[in-house]
Amino acid sequence: MGRDETVATSLAGAVGQEIGASLADVDAELARRYPGDPGTRQPVHTVYVPADTFAAGTVRSWGDRALAALDEHAPDAGTFAAALGLGDDLAGPVYRRVREKLLREPVEDLRIDFEDGYGPRPDAEEDAAAARAARLVADAVADGTAPPYLGIRMKCMEAAVRDRGIRTLDIFLTGLMDAGGLPDGLLLTLPKVSYPQQVTAMVRLLEEFERARGLRPGRIGFEIQIETTQAVLGPDGRATVARMIDAAGGRATGLHYGTFDYSASCGVSAAYQSMDHPVADHAKAVMQVAAAGTGVRLSDGSTNVLPVGTTAQVHDAWRLHHGLVRRSLARAYYQGWDMHPGHLPTRYAAVYAFYREGLDRAAERLAAYVNRAGGAVLDEPATARALSGYLLRGVDCGATDADEVARLTGLSRADLDRLAGRPAAS
């Protein structure tokens, strides 16, 4: 090792330069299409509330109703853990953190629904509801009661409801601008997308609004809801969802799976329409591959089994929901929909248990990687990125604390951001 080695090459220096020049367009294309994860917090769920029932106290009401369900059907950690099958080591910490979350931030992402949850209404009624939604959102942002993310689901781009959807979106965004501007956590959902051209139309719509209101180009993004078979596989046999991401021109922020519309479009009987049906797994696998590396986040769908009735009925529904959320998390779907306040306890229980049960092992592996200490598992940079992302997601949602992770890993938040490929202080 102490001897100088003679290094020899055979290729002329110009060869590398010529290859670099020939791949310049590919390099640019990779950077444009696959920028990687945006590095921001991703909500663990989206709560859908019909536009006619949305009110100033909706978020707090959902939290209070979720706490009331716990008080009635699982008044202590042991009862809750037994209902969900949580181990003794997780029972106390998970139960405590779930209750704290429901008090502090019961909803992470709220979508005011003007589509299926609202239905067809007279134009004057929907106009008023859209203006009211904008006013309530602006007020919530101003007084600090808004969830971190919120927005609307408009009607889709199909001919029968297209004009109505466009008008509702215009009224809502205009109301926000007139009230002081678009909130940072604004999220919009475009449902029932079947063809990339509908995504292109949405892009055109947002471009025109940005131009009319003097916003920077690209300020407004949107989620694409995947709930038709045509969104997954086109008539030419190609994966349509990948073309939709491309058609969004960098504005797509998420792909949301629509459990029941998609299952119905595949002919699945109502009793078997679920997030874990094989048709759902196929659609989400295609979505996952299409979105990988693009910066577009994934969201699973929902269950329509509500935790209501007797304690035995509530526990059955909780077990189902908890299991479905755990299944999604293991498959790298870190977000889903919640349709009832009674789903909040099991959403957070599943998420918190997922991140807490692997905390010690993930921290140990990451610390060993950083310190080149070795161990029973030989981790690579890609695995270190995944481990850091896992720890950061746990901190972001409240399953763990930054100080707790720092104590276990010896790493700061900035260190974790760097290892995960996130921008610093995201």
Helices and strands as residue ranges (DSSP letters): H 13-22, H 24-33, E 45-50, H 58-73, H 77-84, H 88-104, E 109-113, H 123-143, E 149-153, H 162-178, E 189-190, H 196-213, E 222-226, G 229-231, H 240-247, E 252-257, H 259-265, G 270-272, H 278-291, E 297-299, H 311-330, E 336-338, G 341-343, H 344-357, H 359-370, H 381-397, H 402-409, H 413-420
